[in-house]
């Protein structure tokens, strides 16, 4: 149930990010909800579940707005690996500590992925702009807290949801033995 809820939530965040909040791929104020989603997965989910969610939603993100196929997925897999390393150290226990960590990780990994793709595909990427990436990182930092709160609400709902198969109770034979 948790996996399905987060697959739907991730798809909704990708759709929100790519349609309403991003008029063009080079818009500087576009919040990167997907990277925040990856950070949450690194702090709460097992490796297998998180990698499947990242792969499925990374494909969706690349198909919807990918200027170069695989760039968004590479950024998120690398971000997951780095944040998973820090999640093991206990840096994600408090959300206020995770905001600068996620922002710094996004900025550094964006630069690294840009450098790799610029080396592999020269003259096909938009020129790097420090102030635009700083602005995108700041926008990401502003949205970390509300998106983490939303994801916590979905996680607690999915963990405590009463499913039809949970309602079925198997009767214990102890009750029959007493009579």
Buried (B, 14 or more C-beta within 10 A) or exposed (E): EBBEBBBEBBBEBBBBBBEEBBEEEEEBEBBBBBBBBBBBBBBBBEEEBBBBBBEEBBBBBBEBBBEBEBBBBBBBBBBBEBBBEBBEEEBBEEBEEBBEBBBEBBBBBBEEBBEEBBEEEEEEBEEEEEEBBEBBBEBBBEBBBEBBEBBEEBBEEBEEEEEEEEEEEEEEEEEEEEE
